[in-house]
Each structure stands twice: as C-alpha cells, then as structure tokens.
Amino acid sequence: MDTKTVPRILKYYRKLNHLSVKEVAEQFRQSKHPIAKKTIYGWESGQTQPSADNFIFLCNLYQINNLSEAIEICTQANTLVIPTDLERSLLISYRKHPEYQAAIHKLLELDSNLK
C-alpha cells in the first residue's frame, strides 16, 4: 500500500459516512482517547499516519469491513465518488436480489457480462 492510499481511504470513508472532522474527533473523545482535529487532517493529507489502534478505530467508525475492497476502490478511482443515501440503498437492494439483476441490466441497457 503506497503512502497516498491510507489518506484517501480515511477521507473518502469519512465523507461517505457523512461525518465531519469535528464529529470524528468527538467520537475519539467519547472513546476516552481524544484526538485533535488537526491530527485527523494530518492523517487525511498524508502528513502523518494513524497508529494501528487509531486506524482500527476509524475502520470501525467508518464501517470499513473489507480493507482490501476499500483499498481497491480508493486506488482505482481517478475521482472519488461518494454515493448518495438513495444510491447506497439501491446497491444494497440490488445485491440482495440477484433474481432481478438480469432485468435491471436490460432495463438500464447495461452489458449483462459485467460483474
């Protein structure tokens, strides 16, 4: 993992979860491990790296369950796309109903070979 990946993951997933830096700092404070907002900005800019414990805390806070997938999303995208709540809901529903996926592909004129 290169030095740009962790900052991109942290910023992307914080925004994806609709959290401000102030709110993340508050979560750390509530966990009895206060972190300054400027420290979080440092992590997101790549000036510093969070400790393993802080990184795990952030992964839990940001609901990052699959770090490999998070890395792939953040390293392959030229621009980070943060889905809306509706888009996330649609994706979750799509994945829950594989029996409808072929019809959705046809309706949206998607290549049915895409996985």
Summary of the structure (lengths in Angstrom):
residues: 115
radius of gyration: 17.0
end to end distance: 25.0
largest distance: 51.6
contacts: 255
relative contact order: 0.13
helix: 63%
strand: 0%
